[in-house]
């Protein structure tokens, strides 16, 4: 699973058979590891059409999933590999919620076919919504006026509350949305990354994947792909939501030379009291998840020494 809009950034790739567990060293036994192999085509229920014959054939490797899907262990060995490698980055929950608002996220975390969806205020599309937010942030940046920003935020949270409510819990425990279960699943399955340390996170993931697959017949190709790809990931951003064209006065001279200015984003404490209270309620359980994710990130660091 992958998501590239400032929230959960996760990827579930194929692993070896056996009991569901991470393909990485055990904390209790540093000599133990679950090797990561190509998907077992003899047990695969996923088929595709042969390009030459148009006949259905089994996948010889489990397809990478690039979709929005929650981590549900009951899907292992069915929709997901039996022993997946689950890579997921985490960021400070309030920052993530505001990022979802800026980009107009409309899909929450749940099992495939059961994803929560919302309609953006005014029934606009994502581009129209982002333009509205850019204008609101421009008013904050140039005029110190928070009215348009807070109005849009209130409307978004009213329409998409279920989508942004404790999304890490939604991702980790889509069945019951229980924070305690979510923490246990985080500890059991997830190789943790932090968006605040994204370069190091990507390097860690590449190293553990190469090490786990070191006996794979295509290890040289895997190593090349994994150790070069992180250099090109995370270097892009959504310019329309970060930079604005400068029009008029009141901006720094150096910014004016480049013709752009970075848009300001109000902090939680700069918002009205009712919005602060609502946002804290929508992120209270995710704060628990994020704190544990930070601890796991530090604990898992020894795997990469």
N, C-alpha and C positions, 0 to 999 in steps of 0.2 A: 504494500500500500504506500502511495506517495501523495503528499499534498504540498503545494508550493505557494502558499499564500499567507505566510507568517504564522501558521498554527502548527498543528501536528505535522511533522514530516516523517513519514514512516515508510518502510519498505519491507515486504514479506517475500523472501526468496525460498527456494526449495532446500530441503535438508534430507538427511538420511532417514531410514526407517526406525522402528522401535517406538518407545514411549515418547509422548510429546514433551520436548524439552528444547532448550536453546542449543544451538550448535556452537558451543564455546566451552572453555574449561570450567569445571565445577569449582566453586569456592572451597569445597571441602576436600578436593583431591586435584591438585594442580596437574597431575599426570593424566587425568581423564579428559576426554573430549568426545563429542559426537561429531564424526566426520560429515562434511557437507558434500553430497554427491548429486549427480543429475537425477531428476525425477525418475522413479522406476516405471518404465513404460508398460511393463507386464501387469502392473496394478493400477495403471492410470485409467480413470473414467472419462478423461478429457480427450476429445477427438478433434481432428481438423481434416480438411479436404486436401488430398494430394493434388498439387497443382497440375500434374501431368494427366492423372487418371480420373480426377474428381471423386475418387473413392475415399471414404472416411478412413483415417488411420490414427493410431494412438500417438500422442505427443511423445517424442523421445526425451524431452526435457520439460519440466513443468513450466508453463508460461509465467513470466513475471507479471505481477498484478500491479497495474497502474490505475487504481481506482480508489474511491472513498469507501472503506470498509472497516468495521470495528474488529477488535481482537476478540474472537469468540472461539475458545478451545474446542467447542463441540463441532466446529467446522474442520478441524485438523484431520487430514486423511480423506476429506470429502471435497470441499471446495478449495481448501488450502492444503499444502503439503502436510504429511504426517508429523514431521519435526521441522517446523519453519525456523528460519533466522528472522527475527523481528527487530528491525532497527527503527528507533523512533526518537526524534528530537523534541525537546520541551522548552518552553519559554515562560517567563513570568505571566501568570494567568490574566491579570488585568491588562497587560500589554497585548496579550493575544486577543482578548475580547475586543479591545479598541481596534486592533488590526483587522479583525473580522468585520467590524463596522465600517472601516475605511474602504475595504474591498468589496463589501456587500455579499458576504458569505451567506449561502442559502441552503446548505446541506449539512445535516448533523451526522453524528456517528451512530451506526446501528448495524444489524445484520444485513447482508445483501438482500435487496428486495423490500426492505423495511426502513429505508433511510428516511429520516425526518427532513422535510423540506418546508420552506417558507416563501412567501411572496414579499418582495421588497416594497416598502411604502410607495404608493402611487403606481404600483404595478409596472415599474420601470425595469429595464434590463441592467446588467452589471455596469456597462459603460456609462449609462445615464446616471446611475447611482454614484459611481465614482466621480463623475463630473460635479455632481451636487456636493459631495464631500470635499472635493478640492476647493470649490468656491467657499464652502464654510470654513475650511482651514486657512484659506487666503484671508478671510475676514479676521481670523485670529492673528495671523502673521502680520498683516499690514495695519490693522485698525484696533487690535486688542479687543475685538468684539466676539463674544462667545455665543451670541444668541442663535445664529444659524446652525452652529455646530451642535449645540445642546438640543435644539429642536429636532434635528435629523437623528441624533443619537436616541432620543426618547422614542421617536417613531420606529426606529430600527429595533430597539429592544422590545417594543410592544408587539411588532410583527414577527420577530425571529427569536423570541425569548427561548423557546425550546431548543433552538439550534445552537445557541451560544452558552447555554446553561451548563457549567461544569463539564466541558467537552472532553477533558482527559478521562473523567469517570465514564462518560459515554463510550469513549474509545476502548477503554480497558475492560469494562463490564457492561456491555450493551444489553444484557439480559435483565439484570436487576438494578443497575445503576447504584450499586452499593460501594461506597468509598473504601471500605475495608477489604472487600473482595478485589476491588481495582488495585489496591496497593499490593496484595498478594500476587496477582497476575503480573503486575509490573516487575516485581522481584523475580518471578519464576521465568518469564519469557523474554523480557525486553533487554536488548543491548542499547543502553541509554546514550543519547547525545544531547547537547545543549545548544540552542540557537545562538546563545551569547558566546559560544566557543565553537562555531560551526566548522571552521577549518580543521581544528584538532579532532572534532567528532568524525568528520568524513575520513580523515587519515586513520583513525582508530578502526572504523568499520572496514576500510580497505585492508588493513593489516590482518584483522581477525578472519576475514573471508579468505584471504590468500593462505594464511596459516592453516585454517581448517580444511581447505581444499588442496593441500600441498601434494597429495598423491593422486589428484584428479588427472586423467589423461590429457586434458587441455589446460593444465595449470599455467603454462607459459602465456597463453592467450588471456586467461582469466587475470593473471597478475598484471599484464600490460593494460588491460581495460580498467581494472580496479585502481591501479596506482596512478593512472593518468587522468581518469575522469574527475576525481575530486578537485583537481586544479581548475576545472572549468565550471564547477557547480557552485552556486551561491554568489557568483560575481554579478548577476543581473538583478534588476529590481524594476518595479513598476513605476516608470518615470512619471506618469500622469498623476500618481498619488503621492509622490515624494517631492517633485520639483514643479515650479510654476513659472510661466513666462512673466517677466517683469513688465508692468505697465504702470506708469505714473511715478510719483516720487515716494520718498519715505523708506528707501531701502539702502543697504550698505553699498558703497561705491564699488568695492571689489566684486560683489554679487552682480551689480549692474553691468560690469564689464563682461561677465559670462552670460548675461541675459537671463539668468535663472536665480531663484532663491529657494532655499529649503523650507518646506511648509512646516509650520509649528503644529504640534499635537498637544492639547491640554493634558496635564497630569490629572490623576484622579482627584487630588485635593483641590484642583482649580475648578472642578465641576460643582454644580449646585448640590446641596445636601441630599436631596431625594435621589439624584442620580448616583451619588457615591454609595448610598445605602443599597440601591438596587444592584449595582455592579458588584459590591462585596458579597451580596447574597448569591449572585450568579457565578461566583468564583471561589466560594468558601471551601468546597471540597477539593477543587483543583489546586488550591494552595497546599493542601496536604500531599497531593500527588507530586507537585513540583518540588516540595521540600525533600521528599523521598527520592525523587529523580536526581536531584543534586547530590544527595548522599551516595546513590548508586554510581553516579558518574565518577565520583572520587574513588569509590571502592573498586570499580572495574578497571581503573587505570593501570593496576599492576599486571593485567593481562597483556598489556602492550609494551611493557618494559623490555 
